[in-house]
Amino acid sequence: MQIKKHIVIPIFVPHKGCPFDCIFCNQKIISGQTNEASEEDIRRTIESHLETSGNAFVEIGFYGGSFTGISLKEQEWYLKIGYSYIEEGKVNQIRLSTRPDYISSTILDLLERYGVRTIELGVQSLDYDVLKCTNRGHGIEEVKNAAKMIKDRGFSLGIQTMIGLPGDARLKAITTAQKVLELAPDIVRIYPTLVIENTYLQKMYNDGQYRPLTIDEAVDISAELLDIYEQNNINVIRIGLQPTDNISESGEVVAGPFHPAFRQLVESRLTLKRIKEYIINNKLDKLPEIIIECNPRYISNVIGQKRVNINTLKNEFNFKNIRIMEKLNVEKFEIIGT
């Protein structure tokens, strides 16, 4: 059965509805949008995407600010634009991102009325010290309460988390992931912290008060988190910020673990971990050669960028040769000793 294509049309509402200046945040740069969009701009964006959507499942996503923190009147203004396309049968539903301390029954009533079906909470961390260090302006209880209200009302719940924030550490990131499981989200995003221009985090970095994660550290931690979520059947829909003209090594990223193919690095690292476990558990580590049969969709994750996984396996297990064979009826990979 062919899976229907899924398209999200992003409408960015930069830094609207949020009175807090989280030290890592410059939403105008992250979203790539500096000016507030008019109704004409929003409709032009939506219709441009719809021209190539075909028979896809289409959502409109309001991102970039704390959507439910703006006035109800202004929320309704945005939602009415999106909902008009639902009424015309051109869009299936609406999704949005917001803060956990801006969820209430009144707000959920409004969102439900205008076709919102997915609400993503920018949680970032579930460690008190990290929340305090980053000036989030809310605690863990607000996250738990908001998540429960969203789930109880039948919305799909998304949780956005960050790694490498001030005060964060590998074990804290893992503990946050375990606490996220308790919220029972439908989807999760993992973002490594980047130092963006014109943020307080940039000042901390320039003053030597903050050290961002290296690429290798960020990939390692993200792979551990991805493993936790996959084992609990939670869909991780994004790992790493979407590259844009601003979010790039030549753009507004001052420092931090940016890579245009960050997710692929993470999936490849996790695949390497699982291959190692398979080799050891099946006592294949003393053989001179192995064959890795893998689904064509996973071959790049098995091999790794610049064949890093193959080279690592050869070095660690002294394999003289590792053969890769594509096999359609394998879910991800299987290993045969020769």
C-alpha positions in Angstrom: 0.0 0.0 0.0 1.4 3.4 -1.0 1.8 5.9 1.9 0.1 9.2 1.1 2.5 12.1 0.9 2.3 14.5 3.9 3.0 18.2 3.4 3.2 20.9 6.1 2.9 24.5 4.9 4.9 26.6 7.4 3.6 30.0 8.3 6.1 31.7 10.6 4.9 34.1 13.3 8.3 35.3 14.6 8.4 36.0 18.4 4.7 36.8 18.7 3.1 36.0 22.0 6.2 35.5 24.0 7.3 38.0 26.7 10.4 35.9 27.6 13.8 36.2 25.9 15.2 32.7 26.2 18.9 33.1 26.0 19.2 30.9 22.9 16.4 32.5 21.0 16.2 34.8 18.0 13.1 33.5 16.2 13.4 36.0 13.4 16.7 34.5 12.4 15.7 30.9 13.1 12.5 31.2 11.0 14.2 33.2 8.3 11.5 35.8 8.5 12.0 39.3 9.9 8.7 41.0 8.9 5.2 40.2 10.1 3.3 38.5 7.4 0.1 40.1 6.0 -3.0 38.0 5.0 -1.9 38.4 1.4 1.5 37.0 2.3 0.1 34.1 4.2 -2.4 33.2 1.4 0.4 33.5 -1.2 2.5 31.1 0.8 -0.3 28.6 1.2 -1.4 28.7 -2.4 2.1 28.3 -3.7 2.5 25.1 -1.7 -0.9 23.9 -2.8 0.1 24.2 -6.4 2.4 21.2 -6.1 0.7 19.3 -3.3 -1.2 16.9 -5.6 -3.1 14.3 -3.6 -1.1 14.8 -0.4 -2.3 15.1 3.2 -1.8 18.8 3.8 -1.5 20.7 7.1 -0.9 24.4 7.7 1.6 24.9 10.5 1.9 28.1 12.6 5.5 28.2 13.8 8.1 30.6 15.1 6.5 32.2 18.1 4.3 31.2 21.1 1.1 31.1 19.1 -1.3 30.7 21.9 0.4 33.6 23.8 -1.0 36.2 21.4 -4.5 37.6 22.0 -7.5 35.3 21.3 -8.6 37.9 18.6 -5.2 37.6 16.8 -5.1 33.9 17.1 -8.5 33.7 15.5 -7.4 36.0 12.7 -4.6 33.6 11.8 -6.8 30.5 12.3 -9.6 31.8 10.1 -7.2 32.2 7.2 -6.0 28.6 7.6 -9.5 27.3 8.2 -10.9 28.8 5.0 -8.7 26.3 3.1 -10.0 23.4 5.2 -13.6 24.5 4.4 -12.6 24.5 0.7 -11.2 21.0 1.0 -7.7 22.0 0.1 -6.1 21.5 3.5 -6.8 18.7 6.0 -5.9 20.3 9.3 -3.8 22.9 11.2 -0.9 22.4 13.6 1.0 24.9 15.7 3.8 25.3 18.2 3.6 27.2 21.5 4.7 27.3 25.1 3.4 25.0 27.8 2.4 27.9 30.1 0.0 29.2 27.4 -2.5 26.4 27.3 -6.0 26.7 28.8 -9.5 25.3 28.2 -10.5 28.5 26.5 -7.5 28.4 24.1 -8.1 24.7 23.3 -11.8 25.5 22.6 -10.7 28.0 20.0 -8.0 25.8 18.4 -10.5 22.9 18.2 -13.1 25.1 16.5 -10.7 26.1 13.7 -9.3 22.7 12.8 -6.1 22.5 14.9 -5.3 18.9 15.5 -1.6 18.9 16.5 -0.1 21.1 19.3 3.7 21.1 19.8 5.0 22.3 23.1 8.4 24.0 23.2 9.7 22.2 26.3 13.4 22.3 25.6 14.3 20.5 28.9 12.7 18.9 31.8 15.5 19.8 34.2 14.8 22.6 36.6 18.4 24.0 36.5 18.4 24.1 32.7 15.1 25.8 32.6 16.3 28.4 35.0 19.6 28.9 33.3 17.9 29.5 29.9 15.3 32.0 31.3 12.4 29.8 30.1 9.9 31.4 32.5 8.1 28.1 33.3 8.7 25.0 35.2 8.1 21.3 34.8 4.6 21.3 36.3 3.4 23.6 33.5 4.6 21.1 31.0 2.9 18.2 32.6 -0.4 20.1 33.0 -0.4 21.4 29.4 0.5 18.0 28.0 -2.3 16.3 29.9 -4.9 18.9 28.8 -3.9 18.6 25.2 -4.0 14.8 25.3 -7.3 14.7 27.2 -8.9 16.9 24.6 -7.9 14.6 21.8 -5.2 16.7 20.2 -2.0 15.1 18.9 0.8 16.2 21.2 4.3 17.2 20.1 7.2 17.8 22.4 10.2 19.9 21.2 13.5 19.4 23.2 17.0 20.8 23.0 20.4 19.4 24.0 23.5 21.3 25.0 21.8 24.3 26.7 23.6 26.0 29.6 23.5 23.7 32.6 22.7 20.7 30.5 24.7 17.5 30.3 24.3 14.1 28.7 22.6 12.4 31.7 20.2 15.4 32.0 19.3 15.0 28.4 18.6 11.3 28.8 16.6 12.0 32.0 14.6 14.6 30.0 13.9 12.0 27.3 12.7 9.5 30.0 10.4 12.2 31.4 9.1 13.0 27.9 8.0 9.4 27.6 5.8 9.9 30.7 4.0 12.7 28.8 3.1 10.2 26.0 3.6 12.5 23.0 2.8 11.4 19.5 5.8 13.2 18.0 9.1 14.6 19.3 11.7 17.0 17.9 15.4 17.1 19.0 17.4 20.3 18.5 21.1 20.7 19.3 21.7 24.2 20.7 23.3 26.6 18.3 24.7 30.0 19.2 22.8 32.4 17.1 23.7 36.0 16.5 22.1 38.7 18.7 21.2 36.3 21.5 22.3 36.4 25.1 23.8 33.0 24.5 26.2 34.7 22.0 27.3 37.0 24.8 27.9 34.1 27.1 29.9 32.3 24.4 32.0 35.4 23.6 32.6 35.8 27.4 33.8 32.2 27.7 30.8 31.4 29.9 29.3 28.8 27.5 30.8 26.0 25.5 28.6 24.5 22.8 28.6 20.8 22.1 30.9 19.6 19.3 29.3 17.9 16.4 30.5 14.5 17.7 29.0 15.1 21.2 25.7 16.3 19.8 25.4 13.4 17.4 26.3 10.9 20.2 23.6 12.3 22.6 21.0 12.7 19.9 21.6 9.0 18.8 21.0 7.9 22.4 17.7 10.0 22.6 16.6 8.7 19.2 17.2 5.1 20.5 15.0 5.8 23.6 12.1 7.2 21.5 12.2 4.6 18.8 12.2 1.8 21.4 9.0 3.4 22.8 7.4 3.9 19.4 7.5 7.7 19.5 8.0 9.3 16.1 11.0 11.7 16.1 10.0 14.0 13.2 13.0 16.3 13.2 16.6 16.2 14.5 18.5 19.5 14.1 17.3 22.8 12.8 16.2 23.1 9.2 19.0 24.7 7.2 18.1 28.1 5.8 20.0 31.1 4.4 20.4 32.3 8.0 20.8 28.9 9.7 24.0 27.9 8.0 27.7 28.0 8.6 27.9 31.1 6.5 24.8 32.6 8.0 23.9 33.7 11.5 25.2 30.6 13.3 28.1 31.8 15.5 29.0 28.4 17.0 27.6 25.1 17.8 27.0 21.7 16.2 25.4 22.7 12.9 25.5 20.3 10.0 23.1 20.3 7.0 22.6 16.6 7.3 22.6 16.3 11.1 19.8 13.8 11.2 21.6 11.4 8.9 24.7 11.6 11.1 22.6 10.7 14.1 20.8 7.8 12.4 24.1 6.5 11.1 25.6 6.6 14.6 22.6 4.8 16.1 22.8 2.2 13.3 26.5 1.6 14.1 25.6 1.0 17.7 22.9 -1.5 16.8 25.3 -3.3 14.3 27.9 -3.6 17.0 25.3 -5.1 19.4 24.1 -7.5 16.8 27.7 -8.7 16.1 28.5 -9.2 19.8 25.1 -10.8 20.7 25.4 -13.3 17.8 29.1 -14.1 18.4 30.2 -12.8 15.0 33.1 -10.8 16.3 35.8 -13.4 15.8 35.0 -14.0 12.1 37.2 -12.7 9.3 34.3 -11.4 7.2 30.7 -10.5 7.5 27.9 -9.7 5.1 25.4 -7.0 6.1 22.2 -7.4 4.2 20.2 -4.2 4.4 17.1 -2.6 3.0 18.1 -0.1 0.3 16.5 2.8 2.3 19.0 2.2 5.1 22.2 1.6 3.2 23.5 5.1 3.8 23.0 4.7 7.5 24.7 1.3 7.5 27.7 2.5 5.6 27.9 6.0 7.2 29.2 9.2 5.7 32.6 8.6 4.1 32.2 4.9 5.1 32.9 5.8 8.7 30.7 2.9 10.0 32.4 0.3 7.8 35.9 1.6 8.8 35.0 1.6 12.5 33.7 -2.0 12.4 36.8 -3.2 10.6 39.1 -1.5 13.1 37.2 -2.6 16.2 36.5 -6.2 15.2 39.5 -6.8 12.9 37.3 -7.9 10.0 39.2 -8.4 6.8 36.2 -7.6 4.7 32.6 -6.3 5.1 30.3 -6.8 2.2 27.1 -4.8 1.9 24.2 -6.4 0.1 20.8 -4.8 -0.7 17.8 -6.9 0.3 14.2 -5.7 -0.1 12.7 -8.1 2.4 14.9 -7.0 5.3 13.3 -4.3 7.5 16.6 -2.6 8.3 19.6 -4.9 8.3 20.7 -8.5 9.1 24.3 -9.7 9.4 25.7 -13.0 8.2 29.0 -14.5 9.1 31.2 -16.1 6.4 
